[in-house]
Amino acid sequence: MRLITSTERLIHIDVGGVVLEGALGMVEGSVGLVVFAHGSGSSRHSPRNNHVARTLRDAGLSTLLIDLLTRDEDIDYETRFNISLLSERLVAATYWAGGDEETRGMNIGYFGASTGAAAAITASVAMKDRVNAVVSRGGRPDLALDFIPEVTAPTLLIVGGKDEVVIEFNKKAYGLLRSEKDLVIIPGATHLFEEPGALDLVSGYAARWFARHLGSAVKVA
């Protein structure tokens, strides 16, 4: 049975004069909040991340999909790959969640896609006392290799079976991780998980991981 989202609102976070926009979806009774870090060229409107977010909300987890770059910044190719900047913005979003009346005190998880996964890994190290879990979808952990051994949050790496180069990046990251970890390869899936059923599998793995480590308002199979 689907839980009713009690609050769904647009939020704004001021980071040094730069205003970031996000969509906060609160689920009644939830104790976990998953903050999304999108890949390069993507945004909070990403159909793939929104698909995952809906599954997480169905599983009793609240979600925050936030644009870590402004529209002008996202035009710059180099800025899209500025992992330091992206992770700083993700940290700022985490502090925001800690101060907002609706999300204060919730267990925090990061869901990162592509370059967003590198930002999530980096930010989880900076926020190790606040971040309880990380999930990477088609991630580029090779862009955060120096931080991977310092990760303490349980980390799930999900990769498409046909995304051969990224599989190797994730296998290397898996070997460097010292926290609780798992690596899942979705057979037949490419980088964007556009194949029928592939994104459903990603969403299911993510929901179970976050429910396990953040807590859930419902029982997740």
Contacts in CASP RR format, 6 or more apart in sequence:
PFRMAT RR
TARGET T0000
AUTHOR 0000-0000-0000
METHOD contacts of the structure
MODEL  1
MRLITSTERLIHIDVGGVVLEGALGMVEGSVGLVVFAHGSGSSRHSPRNN
HVARTLRDAGLSTLLIDLLTRDEDIDYETRFNISLLSERLVAATYWAGGD
EETRGMNIGYFGASTGAAAAITASVAMKDRVNAVVSRGGRPDLALDFIPE
VTAPTLLIVGGKDEVVIEFNKKAYGLLRSEKDLVIIPGATHLFEEPGALD
LVSGYAARWFARHLGSAVKVA
2 58 0 8 1.000
3 27 0 8 1.000
3 28 0 8 1.000
3 29 0 8 1.000
3 57 0 8 1.000
3 58 0 8 1.000
3 60 0 8 1.000
3 217 0 8 1.000
3 218 0 8 1.000
4 27 0 8 1.000
4 28 0 8 1.000
5 25 0 8 1.000
5 26 0 8 1.000
5 27 0 8 1.000
5 28 0 8 1.000
5 57 0 8 1.000
6 26 0 8 1.000
6 27 0 8 1.000
6 28 0 8 1.000
7 24 0 8 1.000
7 25 0 8 1.000
7 26 0 8 1.000
7 102 0 8 1.000
8 23 0 8 1.000
8 24 0 8 1.000
8 25 0 8 1.000
8 26 0 8 1.000
9 23 0 8 1.000
9 24 0 8 1.000
9 25 0 8 1.000
10 21 0 8 1.000
10 22 0 8 1.000
10 23 0 8 1.000
10 24 0 8 1.000
11 21 0 8 1.000
11 22 0 8 1.000
11 23 0 8 1.000
11 24 0 8 1.000
11 64 0 8 1.000
11 66 0 8 1.000
11 96 0 8 1.000
11 100 0 8 1.000
12 19 0 8 1.000
12 20 0 8 1.000
12 21 0 8 1.000
12 22 0 8 1.000
13 19 0 8 1.000
13 20 0 8 1.000
13 22 0 8 1.000
13 66 0 8 1.000
13 92 0 8 1.000
13 93 0 8 1.000
13 96 0 8 1.000
14 20 0 8 1.000
15 88 0 8 1.000
15 89 0 8 1.000
15 92 0 8 1.000
18 70 0 8 1.000
18 73 0 8 1.000
19 70 0 8 1.000
20 66 0 8 1.000
20 67 0 8 1.000
20 68 0 8 1.000
20 70 0 8 1.000
20 89 0 8 1.000
20 92 0 8 1.000
20 93 0 8 1.000
21 44 0 8 1.000
21 66 0 8 1.000
21 67 0 8 1.000
22 44 0 8 1.000
22 64 0 8 1.000
22 65 0 8 1.000
22 66 0 8 1.000
22 67 0 8 1.000
23 44 0 8 1.000
23 64 0 8 1.000
23 65 0 8 1.000
23 66 0 8 1.000
24 62 0 8 1.000
24 63 0 8 1.000
24 64 0 8 1.000
24 102 0 8 1.000
24 103 0 8 1.000
25 53 0 8 1.000
25 57 0 8 1.000
25 62 0 8 1.000
25 63 0 8 1.000
25 64 0 8 1.000
26 62 0 8 1.000
26 102 0 8 1.000
26 103 0 8 1.000
27 57 0 8 1.000
27 60 0 8 1.000
27 61 0 8 1.000
27 62 0 8 1.000
27 217 0 8 1.000
28 217 0 8 1.000
29 60 0 8 1.000
29 217 0 8 1.000
30 60 0 8 1.000
30 61 0 8 1.000
30 62 0 8 1.000
30 106 0 8 1.000
30 216 0 8 1.000
30 217 0 8 1.000
31 106 0 8 1.000
31 107 0 8 1.000
31 214 0 8 1.000
31 215 0 8 1.000
31 216 0 8 1.000
31 217 0 8 1.000
32 61 0 8 1.000
32 62 0 8 1.000
32 106 0 8 1.000
32 107 0 8 1.000
32 108 0 8 1.000
32 109 0 8 1.000
32 210 0 8 1.000
32 214 0 8 1.000
32 215 0 8 1.000
32 216 0 8 1.000
33 61 0 8 1.000
33 62 0 8 1.000
33 63 0 8 1.000
33 64 0 8 1.000
33 97 0 8 1.000
33 103 0 8 1.000
33 106 0 8 1.000
33 107 0 8 1.000
33 108 0 8 1.000
33 109 0 8 1.000
33 214 0 8 1.000
34 53 0 8 1.000
34 56 0 8 1.000
34 61 0 8 1.000
34 62 0 8 1.000
34 63 0 8 1.000
34 64 0 8 1.000
34 108 0 8 1.000
34 109 0 8 1.000
34 110 0 8 1.000
34 111 0 8 1.000
34 210 0 8 1.000
34 214 0 8 1.000
35 63 0 8 1.000
35 64 0 8 1.000
35 66 0 8 1.000
35 90 0 8 1.000
35 93 0 8 1.000
35 94 0 8 1.000
35 97 0 8 1.000
35 108 0 8 1.000
35 109 0 8 1.000
35 110 0 8 1.000
35 111 0 8 1.000
36 44 0 8 1.000
36 49 0 8 1.000
36 52 0 8 1.000
36 53 0 8 1.000
36 63 0 8 1.000
36 64 0 8 1.000
36 65 0 8 1.000
36 66 0 8 1.000
36 110 0 8 1.000
36 111 0 8 1.000
36 112 0 8 1.000
36 113 0 8 1.000
37 68 0 8 1.000
37 86 0 8 1.000
37 90 0 8 1.000
37 110 0 8 1.000
37 111 0 8 1.000
37 112 0 8 1.000
37 113 0 8 1.000
37 116 0 8 1.000
37 117 0 8 1.000
37 119 0 8 1.000
37 120 0 8 1.000
37 123 0 8 1.000
38 44 0 8 1.000
38 46 0 8 1.000
38 49 0 8 1.000
38 65 0 8 1.000
38 67 0 8 1.000
38 68 0 8 1.000
38 112 0 8 1.000
38 113 0 8 1.000
38 114 0 8 1.000
38 116 0 8 1.000
39 46 0 8 1.000
39 80 0 8 1.000
39 112 0 8 1.000
39 113 0 8 1.000
39 114 0 8 1.000
39 115 0 8 1.000
39 116 0 8 1.000
39 117 0 8 1.000
40 80 0 8 1.000
40 81 0 8 1.000
40 114 0 8 1.000
40 115 0 8 1.000
40 116 0 8 1.000
41 74 0 8 1.000
41 80 0 8 1.000
42 49 0 8 1.000
42 113 0 8 1.000
42 114 0 8 1.000
43 67 0 8 1.000
43 74 0 8 1.000
44 65 0 8 1.000
44 66 0 8 1.000
44 67 0 8 1.000
46 65 0 8 1.000
46 113 0 8 1.000
48 113 0 8 1.000
48 137 0 8 1.000
48 192 0 8 1.000
48 193 0 8 1.000
48 199 0 8 1.000
49 65 0 8 1.000
49 111 0 8 1.000
49 113 0 8 1.000
50 65 0 8 1.000
51 199 0 8 1.000
51 203 0 8 1.000
52 111 0 8 1.000
52 137 0 8 1.000
52 199 0 8 1.000
52 202 0 8 1.000
52 203 0 8 1.000
52 206 0 8 1.000
53 63 0 8 1.000
53 65 0 8 1.000
54 203 0 8 1.000
55 200 0 8 1.000
55 203 0 8 1.000
55 204 0 8 1.000
55 206 0 8 1.000
55 207 0 8 1.000
56 63 0 8 1.000
56 111 0 8 1.000
56 203 0 8 1.000
56 206 0 8 1.000
56 207 0 8 1.000
56 210 0 8 1.000
57 63 0 8 1.000
58 207 0 8 1.000
59 204 0 8 1.000
59 207 0 8 1.000
59 208 0 8 1.000
59 210 0 8 1.000
59 211 0 8 1.000
59 216 0 8 1.000
59 218 0 8 1.000
59 220 0 8 1.000
60 211 0 8 1.000
60 216 0 8 1.000
60 217 0 8 1.000
60 218 0 8 1.000
60 220 0 8 1.000
61 207 0 8 1.000
61 210 0 8 1.000
61 211 0 8 1.000
61 214 0 8 1.000
61 215 0 8 1.000
61 216 0 8 1.000
61 217 0 8 1.000
62 103 0 8 1.000
62 106 0 8 1.000
64 93 0 8 1.000
64 97 0 8 1.000
64 103 0 8 1.000
66 93 0 8 1.000
67 74 0 8 1.000
68 85 0 8 1.000
68 86 0 8 1.000
68 89 0 8 1.000
68 90 0 8 1.000
68 93 0 8 1.000
68 116 0 8 1.000
68 119 0 8 1.000
69 79 0 8 1.000
69 80 0 8 1.000
69 85 0 8 1.000
69 86 0 8 1.000
69 89 0 8 1.000
73 79 0 8 1.000
74 80 0 8 1.000
79 85 0 8 1.000
80 115 0 8 1.000
81 115 0 8 1.000
81 143 0 8 1.000
83 115 0 8 1.000
83 118 0 8 1.000
83 119 0 8 1.000
83 122 0 8 1.000
83 143 0 8 1.000
83 144 0 8 1.000
84 122 0 8 1.000
86 115 0 8 1.000
86 116 0 8 1.000
86 118 0 8 1.000
86 119 0 8 1.000
86 122 0 8 1.000
87 118 0 8 1.000
87 119 0 8 1.000
87 120 0 8 1.000
87 122 0 8 1.000
87 123 0 8 1.000
87 126 0 8 1.000
88 123 0 8 1.000
89 119 0 8 1.000
90 110 0 8 1.000
90 119 0 8 1.000
90 120 0 8 1.000
90 123 0 8 1.000
91 123 0 8 1.000
91 126 0 8 1.000
91 127 0 8 1.000
94 108 0 8 1.000
94 123 0 8 1.000
94 127 0 8 1.000
94 130 0 8 1.000
94 131 0 8 1.000
97 103 0 8 1.000
97 104 0 8 1.000
97 106 0 8 1.000
97 108 0 8 1.000
98 104 0 8 1.000
98 105 0 8 1.000
98 106 0 8 1.000
98 130 0 8 1.000
107 132 0 8 1.000
107 213 0 8 1.000
107 214 0 8 1.000
107 215 0 8 1.000
108 127 0 8 1.000
108 130 0 8 1.000
108 131 0 8 1.000
108 132 0 8 1.000
108 214 0 8 1.000
109 131 0 8 1.000
109 132 0 8 1.000
109 133 0 8 1.000
109 134 0 8 1.000
109 135 0 8 1.000
109 153 0 8 1.000
109 210 0 8 1.000
109 213 0 8 1.000
109 214 0 8 1.000
110 120 0 8 1.000
110 123 0 8 1.000
110 124 0 8 1.000
110 131 0 8 1.000
110 133 0 8 1.000
110 134 0 8 1.000
110 135 0 8 1.000
110 153 0 8 1.000
111 120 0 8 1.000
111 134 0 8 1.000
111 135 0 8 1.000
111 137 0 8 1.000
111 206 0 8 1.000
111 210 0 8 1.000
112 119 0 8 1.000
112 120 0 8 1.000
112 134 0 8 1.000
112 135 0 8 1.000
112 136 0 8 1.000
112 137 0 8 1.000
112 139 0 8 1.000
113 136 0 8 1.000
113 137 0 8 1.000
113 138 0 8 1.000
113 139 0 8 1.000
114 137 0 8 1.000
114 138 0 8 1.000
114 139 0 8 1.000
114 140 0 8 1.000
114 191 0 8 1.000
115 139 0 8 1.000
115 140 0 8 1.000
115 143 0 8 1.000
116 139 0 8 1.000
116 140 0 8 1.000
117 136 0 8 1.000
117 137 0 8 1.000
117 138 0 8 1.000
117 139 0 8 1.000
117 140 0 8 1.000
117 141 0 8 1.000
117 144 0 8 1.000
118 139 0 8 1.000
118 140 0 8 1.000
118 141 0 8 1.000
118 142 0 8 1.000
118 143 0 8 1.000
118 144 0 8 1.000
119 144 0 8 1.000
120 134 0 8 1.000
120 136 0 8 1.000
121 134 0 8 1.000
121 136 0 8 1.000
121 141 0 8 1.000
121 144 0 8 1.000
121 147 0 8 1.000
121 148 0 8 1.000
121 151 0 8 1.000
121 155 0 8 1.000
121 173 0 8 1.000
122 144 0 8 1.000
122 147 0 8 1.000
123 131 0 8 1.000
124 131 0 8 1.000
124 134 0 8 1.000
124 151 0 8 1.000
124 152 0 8 1.000
124 153 0 8 1.000
124 155 0 8 1.000
125 147 0 8 1.000
125 150 0 8 1.000
125 151 0 8 1.000
125 152 0 8 1.000
128 150 0 8 1.000
128 151 0 8 1.000
128 152 0 8 1.000
128 153 0 8 1.000
131 153 0 8 1.000
132 153 0 8 1.000
132 154 0 8 1.000
132 213 0 8 1.000
132 214 0 8 1.000
133 153 0 8 1.000
133 154 0 8 1.000
133 155 0 8 1.000
133 156 0 8 1.000
133 209 0 8 1.000
133 210 0 8 1.000
133 212 0 8 1.000
133 213 0 8 1.000
133 214 0 8 1.000
134 151 0 8 1.000
134 153 0 8 1.000
134 154 0 8 1.000
134 155 0 8 1.000
134 156 0 8 1.000
135 155 0 8 1.000
135 156 0 8 1.000
135 158 0 8 1.000
135 205 0 8 1.000
135 206 0 8 1.000
135 209 0 8 1.000
135 210 0 8 1.000
136 155 0 8 1.000
136 156 0 8 1.000
136 157 0 8 1.000
136 158 0 8 1.000
136 170 0 8 1.000
137 158 0 8 1.000
137 193 0 8 1.000
137 202 0 8 1.000
137 206 0 8 1.000
138 158 0 8 1.000
138 159 0 8 1.000
138 160 0 8 1.000
138 163 0 8 1.000
138 166 0 8 1.000
138 170 0 8 1.000
138 191 0 8 1.000
138 193 0 8 1.000
139 157 0 8 1.000
139 159 0 8 1.000
139 166 0 8 1.000
139 169 0 8 1.000
139 170 0 8 1.000
140 166 0 8 1.000
140 169 0 8 1.000
141 148 0 8 1.000
141 157 0 8 1.000
141 169 0 8 1.000
141 170 0 8 1.000
141 172 0 8 1.000
141 173 0 8 1.000
142 169 0 8 1.000
142 172 0 8 1.000
142 173 0 8 1.000
145 172 0 8 1.000
145 173 0 8 1.000
145 176 0 8 1.000
148 173 0 8 1.000
148 176 0 8 1.000
148 177 0 8 1.000
149 176 0 8 1.000
149 177 0 8 1.000
149 178 0 8 1.000
151 177 0 8 1.000
151 178 0 8 1.000
151 179 0 8 1.000
152 178 0 8 1.000
152 179 0 8 1.000
153 179 0 8 1.000
153 213 0 8 1.000
154 179 0 8 1.000
154 180 0 8 1.000
154 181 0 8 1.000
154 209 0 8 1.000
154 212 0 8 1.000
154 213 0 8 1.000
155 177 0 8 1.000
155 179 0 8 1.000
155 180 0 8 1.000
155 181 0 8 1.000
155 182 0 8 1.000
156 181 0 8 1.000
156 182 0 8 1.000
156 183 0 8 1.000
156 184 0 8 1.000
156 205 0 8 1.000
156 206 0 8 1.000
156 209 0 8 1.000
157 170 0 8 1.000
157 173 0 8 1.000
157 174 0 8 1.000
157 181 0 8 1.000
157 182 0 8 1.000
157 183 0 8 1.000
157 184 0 8 1.000
158 184 0 8 1.000
158 185 0 8 1.000
158 186 0 8 1.000
158 202 0 8 1.000
158 205 0 8 1.000
158 206 0 8 1.000
159 166 0 8 1.000
159 167 0 8 1.000
159 170 0 8 1.000
159 183 0 8 1.000
159 184 0 8 1.000
159 185 0 8 1.000
159 186 0 8 1.000
160 166 0 8 1.000
160 167 0 8 1.000
160 185 0 8 1.000
160 186 0 8 1.000
160 188 0 8 1.000
160 189 0 8 1.000
160 190 0 8 1.000
160 191 0 8 1.000
160 193 0 8 1.000
160 198 0 8 1.000
161 167 0 8 1.000
161 185 0 8 1.000
161 186 0 8 1.000
161 187 0 8 1.000
161 188 0 8 1.000
161 189 0 8 1.000
161 190 0 8 1.000
162 188 0 8 1.000
162 189 0 8 1.000
162 190 0 8 1.000
163 189 0 8 1.000
163 190 0 8 1.000
163 191 0 8 1.000
166 191 0 8 1.000
167 185 0 8 1.000
170 183 0 8 1.000
171 183 0 8 1.000
174 181 0 8 1.000
174 183 0 8 1.000
182 209 0 8 1.000
184 205 0 8 1.000
186 193 0 8 1.000
186 198 0 8 1.000
186 201 0 8 1.000
186 202 0 8 1.000
188 195 0 8 1.000
188 198 0 8 1.000
189 195 0 8 1.000
189 198 0 8 1.000
189 201 0 8 1.000
193 199 0 8 1.000
193 202 0 8 1.000
207 220 0 8 1.000
208 220 0 8 1.000
208 221 0 8 1.000
210 216 0 8 1.000
211 220 0 8 1.000
212 220 0 8 1.000
END
